[in-house]
Amino acid sequence: MASTALIDLQTIDLTQVLVGPRELDAYLQQVGRFRMLEGVLYEDLESGLVVGYRDIRADDWWAKDHVPGRPLFPGALQIEAAAQLASYDFAAHRLDEALSKDTFVGFGGVEKARFRGSVEPECRLYLLSKLLKASRRMFRYQTQAIVNHQVVFEAEILGVIF
């Protein structure tokens, strides 16, 4: 697995939100506090690469209790954020049109996960997801999280269609 970024973030406009929370609602089942993905900043449908983000704040619901005195964004939530980005891309751009809009895109597993740095408030966590394989009933994405130009997390995310 790569420890360099899937894309150089300096080559894309990180100020332009292409897909915001309202648009994400059409594709993701997670809402409220469990929505880890705040927006999508870049999509390249041909290469299968998508970039999203989450702002990590000191007043987030997890911050007070996940390592008191030194809040660290939990690795499990980083995995969830990456899975949400992959699920968004699959549901928005690759889901077989013959399937119903009520089809559930779910988490199937995580492989090759590595945490390479800490994620602490206040920062923007950039999420990168690249399609590796897709079929009618499952998908696989290589995912990464980046803070301050450093890859802090990477894994392969597997999704299933119900």
MDTraj code that builds the backbone (N, CA, C; nanometers):
import mdtraj as md
import numpy as np

residues = "MET ALA SER THR ALA LEU ILE ASP LEU GLN THR ILE ASP LEU THR GLN VAL LEU VAL GLY PRO ARG GLU LEU ASP ALA TYR LEU GLN GLN VAL GLY ARG PHE ARG MET LEU GLU GLY VAL LEU TYR GLU ASP LEU GLU SER GLY LEU VAL VAL GLY TYR ARG ASP ILE ARG ALA ASP ASP TRP TRP ALA LYS ASP HIS VAL PRO GLY ARG PRO LEU PHE PRO GLY ALA LEU GLN ILE GLU ALA ALA ALA GLN LEU ALA SER TYR ASP PHE ALA ALA HIS ARG LEU ASP GLU ALA LEU SER LYS ASP THR PHE VAL GLY PHE GLY GLY VAL GLU LYS ALA ARG PHE ARG GLY SER VAL GLU PRO GLU CYS ARG LEU TYR LEU LEU SER LYS LEU LEU LYS ALA SER ARG ARG MET PHE ARG TYR GLN THR GLN ALA ILE VAL ASN HIS GLN VAL VAL PHE GLU ALA GLU ILE LEU GLY VAL ILE PHE".split()
xyz = np.array([
    [0.0817, -0.1188, 0.0000],
    [0.0000, 0.0000, 0.0000],
    [0.0859, 0.1250, 0.0000],
    [0.0398, 0.2266, -0.0665],
    [0.1156, 0.3502, -0.0787],
    [0.1146, 0.4290, 0.0515],
    [0.2270, 0.4902, 0.0831],
    [0.2295, 0.5837, 0.1946],
    [0.2418, 0.7259, 0.1414],
    [0.2451, 0.7408, 0.0099],
    [0.2353, 0.8724, -0.0517],
    [0.0903, 0.8921, -0.0938],
    [0.0499, 1.0158, -0.1026],
    [-0.0899, 1.0467, -0.1314],
    [-0.1317, 0.9978, -0.2695],
    [-0.2562, 0.9562, -0.2802],
    [-0.3129, 0.9131, -0.4071],
    [-0.3180, 1.0269, -0.5085],
    [-0.3229, 1.1495, -0.4599],
    [-0.3205, 1.2688, -0.5440],
    [-0.2533, 1.3805, -0.4651],
    [-0.1805, 1.4652, -0.5330],
    [-0.1212, 1.5823, -0.4705],
    [-0.2323, 1.6843, -0.4504],
    [-0.2690, 1.7090, -0.3264],
    [-0.3807, 1.7988, -0.2967],
    [-0.3567, 1.9412, -0.3469],
    [-0.2322, 1.9772, -0.3697],
    [-0.2026, 2.1116, -0.4208],
    [-0.2449, 2.1274, -0.5666],
    [-0.2787, 2.0173, -0.6322],
    [-0.3183, 2.0245, -0.7736],
    [-0.4688, 2.0427, -0.7920],
    [-0.5441, 2.0460, -0.6814],
    [-0.6893, 2.0638, -0.6930],
    [-0.7355, 2.1807, -0.6072],
    [-0.8527, 2.2336, -0.6391],
    [-0.9105, 2.3454, -0.5646],
    [-0.9792, 2.2904, -0.4397],
    [-0.9190, 2.3153, -0.3255],
    [-0.9723, 2.2641, -0.1990],
    [-1.0712, 2.3602, -0.1338],
    [-1.1005, 2.4700, -0.2013],
    [-1.1939, 2.5684, -0.1461],
    [-1.3347, 2.5515, -0.2021],
    [-1.3491, 2.4759, -0.3086],
    [-1.4774, 2.4601, -0.3771],
    [-1.5438, 2.3289, -0.3364],
    [-1.6521, 2.3373, -0.2620],
    [-1.7262, 2.2176, -0.2217],
    [-1.8202, 2.1790, -0.3352],
    [-1.7980, 2.0617, -0.3937],
    [-1.8813, 2.0143, -0.5044],
    [-2.0100, 1.9485, -0.4554],
    [-1.9993, 1.8757, -0.3431],
    [-2.1131, 1.8039, -0.2863],
    [-2.1140, 1.8322, -0.1371],
    [-2.2208, 1.8946, -0.0899],
    [-2.2318, 1.9289, 0.0516],
    [-2.3225, 1.8326, 0.1263],
    [-2.3471, 1.8608, 0.2533],
    [-2.4259, 1.7701, 0.3377],
    [-2.5641, 1.7374, 0.2818],
    [-2.6336, 1.8346, 0.2271],
    [-2.7680, 1.8078, 0.1734],
    [-2.7635, 1.7101, 0.0570],
    [-2.6659, 1.7268, -0.0309],
    [-2.6528, 1.6353, -0.1448],
    [-2.6080, 1.4965, -0.0987],
    [-2.5235, 1.4925, 0.0042],
    [-2.4786, 1.3634, 0.0572],
    [-2.5948, 1.2825, 0.1135],
    [-2.6967, 1.3528, 0.1653],
    [-2.8133, 1.2850, 0.2221],
    [-2.8822, 1.1932, 0.1216],
    [-2.8697, 1.2234, -0.0067],
    [-2.9333, 1.1399, -0.1088],
    [-2.8620, 1.0055, -0.1256],
    [-2.7383, 0.9944, -0.0746],
    [-2.6580, 0.8745, -0.0985],
    [-2.6139, 0.8015, 0.0275],
    [-2.6064, 0.8711, 0.1389],
    [-2.5552, 0.8106, 0.2626],
    [-2.6666, 0.7927, 0.3639],
    [-2.6599, 0.6824, 0.4375],
    [-2.7583, 0.6537, 0.5419],
    [-2.7208, 0.7180, 0.6756],
    [-2.5929, 0.7512, 0.6946],
    [-2.5472, 0.8049, 0.8217],
    [-2.5887, 0.9522, 0.8322],
    [-2.6445, 0.9880, 0.9473],
    [-2.6896, 1.1252, 0.9689],
    [-2.6442, 1.1716, 1.1071],
    [-2.6688, 1.2973, 1.1346],
    [-2.6380, 1.3528, 1.2659],
    [-2.4915, 1.3382, 1.3016],
    [-2.4678, 1.3016, 1.4273],
    [-2.3299, 1.2910, 1.4750],
    [-2.2507, 1.1836, 1.4032],
    [-2.3184, 1.0866, 1.3427],
    [-2.2437, 0.9792, 1.2794],
    [-2.2122, 1.0056, 1.1325],
    [-2.2508, 1.1206, 1.0838],
    [-2.2069, 1.1595, 0.9496],
    [-2.0638, 1.2095, 0.9646],
    [-1.9684, 1.1319, 0.9186],
    [-1.8272, 1.1692, 0.9285],
    [-1.7809, 1.2505, 0.8078],
    [-1.8458, 1.2352, 0.6958],
    [-1.8089, 1.3059, 0.5735],
    [-1.8884, 1.4354, 0.5654],
    [-1.8174, 1.5484, 0.5547],
    [-1.8866, 1.6773, 0.5489],
    [-1.9059, 1.7281, 0.4074],
    [-1.8201, 1.6852, 0.3162],
    [-1.8352, 1.7321, 0.1791],
    [-1.7368, 1.6650, 0.0860],
    [-1.7609, 1.6846, -0.0436],
    [-1.6746, 1.6325, -0.1487],
    [-1.6163, 1.7517, -0.2243],
    [-1.4847, 1.7487, -0.2437],
    [-1.4126, 1.8597, -0.3047],
    [-1.3649, 1.8306, -0.4468],
    [-1.3567, 1.7037, -0.4824],
    [-1.2987, 1.6659, -0.6123],
    [-1.3509, 1.5300, -0.6522],
    [-1.3853, 1.5157, -0.7806],
    [-1.4279, 1.3875, -0.8347],
    [-1.3678, 1.3709, -0.9740],
    [-1.3033, 1.2594, -0.9960],
    [-1.2546, 1.2227, -1.1283],
    [-1.3149, 1.0863, -1.1586],
    [-1.4263, 1.0875, -1.2297],
    [-1.5006, 0.9641, -1.2539],
    [-1.4208, 0.8642, -1.3358],
    [-1.3401, 0.9130, -1.4279],
    [-1.2621, 0.8228, -1.5130],
    [-1.1575, 0.7455, -1.4331],
    [-1.0864, 0.8138, -1.3445],
    [-0.9825, 0.7459, -1.2658],
    [-1.0384, 0.6803, -1.1396],
    [-1.1620, 0.7149, -1.1028],
    [-1.2225, 0.6584, -0.9835],
    [-1.1739, 0.7226, -0.8545],
    [-1.1207, 0.8442, -0.8641],
    [-1.0653, 0.9125, -0.7472],
    [-1.1603, 1.0218, -0.6998],
    [-1.1822, 1.0252, -0.5700],
    [-1.2677, 1.1263, -0.5090],
    [-1.1997, 1.1761, -0.3815],
    [-1.2154, 1.3065, -0.3543],
    [-1.1570, 1.3685, -0.2353],
    [-1.2684, 1.4359, -0.1561],
    [-1.2747, 1.4051, -0.0279],
    [-1.3717, 1.4668, 0.0612],
    [-1.3011, 1.5239, 0.1828],
    [-1.3807, 1.5708, 0.2785],
    [-1.3187, 1.6286, 0.3983],
    [-1.4096, 1.6177, 0.5192],
    [-1.3459, 1.6355, 0.6337],
    [-1.4139, 1.6547, 0.7617],
    [-1.3288, 1.7506, 0.8428],
    [-1.3924, 1.8535, 0.8957],
    [-1.3221, 1.9445, 0.9853],
    [-1.3227, 1.8838, 1.1253],
    [-1.2042, 1.8727, 1.1838],
    [-1.1874, 1.8151, 1.3172],
    [-1.1850, 1.9314, 1.4159],
    [-1.2852, 1.9338, 1.5042],
    [-1.3038, 2.0473, 1.5943],
    [-1.2869, 2.0055, 1.7411],
    [-1.2433, 2.0980, 1.8216],
    [-1.2246, 2.0709, 1.9643],
    [-1.3567, 2.0457, 2.0364],
    [-1.4685, 2.0931, 1.9803],
    [-1.5978, 2.0723, 2.0446],
    [-1.6760, 1.9554, 1.9829],
    [-1.6111, 1.8730, 1.9000],
    [-1.6772, 1.7540, 1.8459],
    [-1.7196, 1.6621, 1.9602],
    [-1.8236, 1.5829, 1.9379],
    [-1.8822, 1.4998, 2.0427],
    [-1.7845, 1.4003, 2.1036],
    [-1.6834, 1.3569, 2.0331],
    [-1.5874, 1.2573, 2.0806],
    [-1.4687, 1.3211, 2.1532],
    [-1.4452, 1.4514, 2.1308],
    [-1.3191, 1.5155, 2.1700],
    [-1.2940, 1.5182, 2.3212],
    [-1.3964, 1.5377, 2.3987],
    [-1.3784, 1.5472, 2.5444],
    [-1.3329, 1.4141, 2.6056],
    [-1.3800, 1.3034, 2.5497],
    [-1.3585, 1.1735, 2.6124],
    [-1.2552, 1.0841, 2.5445],
    [-1.2163, 1.1148, 2.4217],
    [-1.1172, 1.0292, 2.3555],
    [-0.9788, 1.0884, 2.3789],
    [-0.9185, 1.0427, 2.4835],
    [-0.7908, 1.0858, 2.5398],
    [-0.8071, 1.2258, 2.6012],
    [-0.8668, 1.2326, 2.7206],
    [-0.8859, 1.3604, 2.7887],
    [-0.7547, 1.4387, 2.8012],
    [-0.7626, 1.5654, 2.7691],
    [-0.6451, 1.6512, 2.7736],
    [-0.5656, 1.6516, 2.6442],
    [-0.5843, 1.5510, 2.5618],
    [-0.5196, 1.5452, 2.4299],
    [-0.6135, 1.4737, 2.3328],
    [-0.7169, 1.5429, 2.2878],
    [-0.8152, 1.4767, 2.2022],
    [-0.7542, 1.4269, 2.0715],
    [-0.7792, 1.2999, 2.0431],
    [-0.7350, 1.2370, 1.9192],
    [-0.8572, 1.1842, 1.8459],
    [-0.8709, 1.2213, 1.7189],
    [-0.9824, 1.1714, 1.6384],
    [-0.9659, 1.0200, 1.6272],
    [-1.0635, 0.9415, 1.6738],
    [-1.0483, 0.7961, 1.6805],
    [-1.0262, 0.7305, 1.5441],
    [-0.9393, 0.6308, 1.5429],
    [-0.9121, 0.5557, 1.4215],
    [-1.0369, 0.4919, 1.3643],
    [-1.1254, 0.4428, 1.4514],
    [-1.2499, 0.3818, 1.4033],
    [-1.3345, 0.4834, 1.3273],
    [-1.3318, 0.6084, 1.3703],
    [-1.4077, 0.7123, 1.3000],
    [-1.3389, 0.7536, 1.1704],
    [-1.2068, 0.7420, 1.1658],
    [-1.1366, 0.7654, 1.0390],
    [-1.1769, 0.6592, 0.9370],
    [-1.1857, 0.5354, 0.9819],
    [-1.2300, 0.4274, 0.8940],
    [-1.3727, 0.4549, 0.8468],
    [-1.4591, 0.4957, 0.9377],
    [-1.5979, 0.5263, 0.9020],
    [-1.6040, 0.6406, 0.8010],
    [-1.5242, 0.7443, 0.8202],
    [-1.5229, 0.8563, 0.7264],
    [-1.4789, 0.8108, 0.5872],
    [-1.3755, 0.7283, 0.5822],
    [-1.3277, 0.6761, 0.4537],
    [-1.4340, 0.5879, 0.3888],
    [-1.5012, 0.5069, 0.4686],
    [-1.6067, 0.4202, 0.4155],
    [-1.7231, 0.5026, 0.3621],
    [-1.7560, 0.6119, 0.4283],
    [-1.8634, 0.6978, 0.3805],
    [-1.8272, 0.7619, 0.2464],
    [-1.7013, 0.8033, 0.2307],
    [-1.6599, 0.8621, 0.1032],
    [-1.6668, 0.7578, -0.0085],
    [-1.6177, 0.6377, 0.0180],
    [-1.6240, 0.5307, -0.0821],
    [-1.7696, 0.4968, -0.1142],
    [-1.8536, 0.4889, -0.0132],
    [-1.9953, 0.4578, -0.0344],
    [-2.0641, 0.5661, -0.1156],
    [-2.0318, 0.6912, -0.0858],
    [-2.0881, 0.8010, -0.1655],
    [-2.0501, 0.7842, -0.3122],
    [-1.9209, 0.7641, -0.3401],
    [-1.8771, 0.7531, -0.4792],
    [-1.9467, 0.6373, -0.5487],
    [-1.9532, 0.5234, -0.4826],
    [-2.0158, 0.4072, -0.5440],
    [-2.1641, 0.4331, -0.5700],
    [-2.2352, 0.4825, -0.4694],
    [-2.3793, 0.5042, -0.4833],
    [-2.4110, 0.6138, -0.5846],
    [-2.3311, 0.7180, -0.5882],
    [-2.3589, 0.8318, -0.6763],
    [-2.3205, 0.8047, -0.8210],
    [-2.2161, 0.7251, -0.8430],
    [-2.1614, 0.7153, -0.9783],
    [-2.1507, 0.5740, -1.0340],
    [-2.1629, 0.4713, -0.9509],
    [-2.1328, 0.3374, -1.0004],
    [-2.2402, 0.2343, -0.9693],
    [-2.3404, 0.2723, -0.8938],
    [-2.4473, 0.1798, -0.8576],
    [-2.5286, 0.1462, -0.9818],
    [-2.5494, 0.0195, -1.0041],
    [-2.6267, -0.0274, -1.1189],
    [-2.7648, 0.0387, -1.1169],
    [-2.8002, 0.1040, -1.2249],
    [-2.9279, 0.1753, -1.2300],
    [-3.0473, 0.0821, -1.2198],
    [-3.0264, -0.0457, -1.2429],
    [-3.1361, -0.1409, -1.2309],
    [-3.1744, -0.1639, -1.0846],
    [-3.0833, -0.1293, -0.9934],
    [-3.1124, -0.1463, -0.8514],
    [-3.1989, -0.0301, -0.8029],
    [-3.2787, -0.0564, -0.7039],
    [-3.3684, 0.0433, -0.6484],
    [-3.2916, 0.1508, -0.5726],
    [-3.3481, 0.2705, -0.5667],
    [-3.2906, 0.3775, -0.4852],
    [-3.2897, 0.3393, -0.3372],
    [-3.3721, 0.2403, -0.2999],
    [-3.3764, 0.1939, -0.1616],
    [-3.2670, 0.0922, -0.1309],
    [-3.1854, 0.0602, -0.2293],
    [-3.0755, -0.0333, -0.2088],
    [-2.9816, 0.0227, -0.1022],
    [-2.9409, -0.0637, -0.0100],
    [-2.8518, -0.0201, 0.0983],
    [-2.7069, -0.0517, 0.0620],
    [-2.6229, 0.0503, 0.0677],
    [-2.4795, 0.0344, 0.0473],
    [-2.4183, 0.0261, 0.1861],
    [-2.3618, -0.0898, 0.2199],
    [-2.3130, -0.1121, 0.3553],
    [-2.1651, -0.1429, 0.3639],
    [-2.1145, -0.1375, 0.4844],
    [-1.9741, -0.1645, 0.5143],
    [-1.9512, -0.3146, 0.5128],
    [-1.8530, -0.3594, 0.4330],
    [-1.8247, -0.5015, 0.4229],
    [-1.6967, -0.5448, 0.4913],
    [-1.6053, -0.4497, 0.5134],
    [-1.4810, -0.4846, 0.5797],
    [-1.3726, -0.3819, 0.5548],
    [-1.2631, -0.4013, 0.6246],
    [-1.1470, -0.3144, 0.6097],
    [-1.0231, -0.4041, 0.6093],
    [-0.9323, -0.3743, 0.5182],
    [-0.8089, -0.4511, 0.5076],
    [-0.6912, -0.3554, 0.4974],
    [-0.5746, -0.4030, 0.5372],
    [-0.4491, -0.3296, 0.5231],
    [-0.4532, -0.1916, 0.5892],
    [-0.5227, -0.1802, 0.7004],
    [-0.5330, -0.0513, 0.7693],
    [-0.4028, -0.0173, 0.8406],
    [-0.3599, 0.1061, 0.8248],
    [-0.2416, 0.1577, 0.8929],
    [-0.2685, 0.3011, 0.9361],
    [-0.2302, 0.3304, 1.0589],
    [-0.2399, 0.4661, 1.1108],
    [-0.0987, 0.5196, 1.1200],
    [-0.0731, 0.6302, 1.0528],
    [0.0626, 0.6824, 1.0363],
    [0.0847, 0.8168, 1.1037],
    [-0.0160, 0.8682, 1.1702],
    [-0.0028, 0.9965, 1.2382],
    [-0.1286, 1.0251, 1.3179],
    [-0.1206, 1.1201, 1.4079],
    [-0.2365, 1.1535, 1.4903],
    [-0.3184, 1.2638, 1.4227],
    [-0.4460, 1.2647, 1.4580],
    [-0.5390, 1.3651, 1.4069],
    [-0.5979, 1.4359, 1.5277],
    [-0.5594, 1.5620, 1.5438],
    [-0.6004, 1.6400, 1.6600],
    [-0.6703, 1.7673, 1.6151],
    [-0.7665, 1.8167, 1.6952],
    [-0.8302, 1.9441, 1.6617],
    [-0.7268, 2.0571, 1.6669],
    [-0.7417, 2.1551, 1.6013],
    [-0.8271, 2.1978, 1.4941],
    [-0.7542, 2.1705, 1.3636],
    [-0.8166, 2.0959, 1.2744],
    [-0.7555, 2.0683, 1.1455],
    [-0.8628, 2.0239, 1.0473],
    [-0.8249, 2.0210, 0.9225],
    [-0.9113, 1.9619, 0.8195],
    [-0.8518, 1.8278, 0.7811],
    [-0.9332, 1.7247, 0.7914],
    [-0.8954, 1.5891, 0.7520],
    [-0.9441, 1.5699, 0.6086],
    [-0.8497, 1.5551, 0.5166],
    [-0.8843, 1.5275, 0.3772],
    [-0.8918, 1.3777, 0.3592],
    [-0.9967, 1.3322, 0.2959],
    [-1.0200, 1.1907, 0.2714],
    [-1.0074, 1.1644, 0.1224],
    [-0.9289, 1.0643, 0.0864],
    [-0.9076, 1.0275, -0.0527],
    [-0.9553, 0.8851, -0.0715],
    [-1.0214, 0.8607, -0.1819],
    [-1.0746, 0.7277, -0.2093],
    [-1.0602, 0.6985, -0.3575],
    [-1.0012, 0.5831, -0.3892],
    [-0.9808, 0.5440, -0.5283],
    [-1.0396, 0.4052, -0.5505],
    [-1.1280, 0.3966, -0.6494],
    [-1.1917, 0.2699, -0.6825],
    [-1.0882, 0.1691, -0.7297],
    [-1.0896, 0.0514, -0.6685],
    [-1.0041, -0.0584, -0.7115],
    [-1.0834, -0.1627, -0.7900],
    [-1.2064, -0.1914, -0.7419],
    [-1.2878, -0.2950, -0.8058],
    [-1.4342, -0.2731, -0.7684],
    [-1.5217, -0.2970, -0.8653],
    [-1.6645, -0.2866, -0.8374],
    [-1.7393, -0.3918, -0.9174],
    [-1.8416, -0.4464, -0.8547],
    [-1.9325, -0.5378, -0.9223],
    [-2.0732, -0.5011, -0.8786],
    [-2.1685, -0.5815, -0.9189],
    [-2.3084, -0.5531, -0.8845],
    [-2.3361, -0.5603, -0.7350],
    [-2.2597, -0.6379, -0.6637],
    [-2.2892, -0.6627, -0.5221],
    [-2.1804, -0.6204, -0.4241],
    [-2.0661, -0.5733, -0.4736],
    [-1.9612, -0.5312, -0.3802],
    [-1.8655, -0.4334, -0.4475],
    [-1.7849, -0.3664, -0.3653],
    [-1.6824, -0.2765, -0.4173],
    [-1.5641, -0.2718, -0.3222],
    [-1.4521, -0.2257, -0.3756],
    [-1.3280, -0.2119, -0.2985],
    [-1.2626, -0.0801, -0.3389],
    [-1.2230, -0.0016, -0.2380],
    [-1.1556, 0.1261, -0.2596],
    [-1.0277, 0.1318, -0.1776],
    [-0.9258, 0.1916, -0.2345],
    [-0.8091, 0.2294, -0.1560],
    [-0.8414, 0.3664, -0.0984],
    [-0.8210, 0.3832, 0.0316],
    [-0.8554, 0.5092, 0.0968],
    [-0.7368, 0.5615, 0.1772],
    [-0.7360, 0.6915, 0.1932],
    [-0.6343, 0.7582, 0.2750],
    [-0.6967, 0.8789, 0.3444],
    [-0.6325, 0.9202, 0.4519],
    [-0.6649, 1.0458, 0.5182],
    [-0.5360, 1.1257, 0.5287],
    [-0.5484, 1.2564, 0.5053],
    [-0.4314, 1.3444, 0.5046],
    [-0.4586, 1.4650, 0.5939],
    [-0.3606, 1.4994, 0.6745],
    [-0.3622, 1.6208, 0.7551],
    [-0.2280, 1.6895, 0.7351],
    [-0.2305, 1.8169, 0.7037],
    [-0.1071, 1.8949, 0.6840],
    [-0.0089, 1.8254, 0.5898],
    [-0.0614, 1.7782, 0.4776],
    [0.0188, 1.7153, 0.3710],
    [0.0813, 1.5821, 0.4124],
    [0.0360, 1.5236, 0.5219],
    [0.0893, 1.3952, 0.5672],
    [-0.0221, 1.2900, 0.5661],
    [0.0072, 1.1730, 0.5083],
    [-0.0872, 1.0617, 0.5138],
    [-0.0892, 1.0106, 0.6576],
    [-0.2059, 1.0196, 0.7218],
    [-0.2178, 0.9774, 0.8614],
    [-0.2905, 0.8445, 0.8764],
    [-0.3558, 0.8018, 0.7690],
    [-0.4320, 0.6773, 0.7716],
    [-0.4467, 0.6263, 0.6290],
    [-0.4439, 0.4935, 0.6137],
    [-0.4760, 0.4334, 0.4850],
    [-0.5305, 0.2933, 0.5077],
    [-0.6171, 0.2520, 0.4177],
    [-0.6783, 0.1188, 0.4262],
    [-0.7519, 0.0895, 0.2960],
    [-0.7817, -0.0372, 0.2776],
    [-0.8737, -0.0768, 0.1722],
    [-1.0095, -0.0997, 0.2372],
    [-1.1109, -0.0368, 0.1801],
    [-1.2465, -0.0456, 0.2310],
    [-1.3289, -0.1321, 0.1369],
    [-1.4017, -0.2272, 0.1934],
    [-1.4902, -0.3136, 0.1152],
    [-1.6344, -0.2772, 0.1482],
    [-1.7136, -0.2664, 0.0453],
    [-1.8551, -0.2361, 0.0631],
    [-1.9397, -0.3445, 0.0003],
    [-2.0609, -0.3591, 0.0516],
    [-2.1539, -0.4573, -0.0009],
    [-2.2873, -0.3900, -0.0292],
    [-2.3609, -0.4475, -0.1224],
    [-2.4905, -0.3942, -0.1610],
    [-2.5990, -0.4889, -0.1115],
    [-2.6968, -0.4331, -0.0372],
    [-2.8076, -0.5122, 0.0165],
    [-2.9363, -0.4708, -0.0535],
])
top = md.Topology()
chain = top.add_chain()
for i, resn in enumerate(residues, 1):
    res = top.add_residue(resn, chain, resSeq=i)
    for name in ("N", "CA", "C"):
        top.add_atom(name, md.element.get_by_symbol(name[0]), res)
traj = md.Trajectory(xyz[None], top)
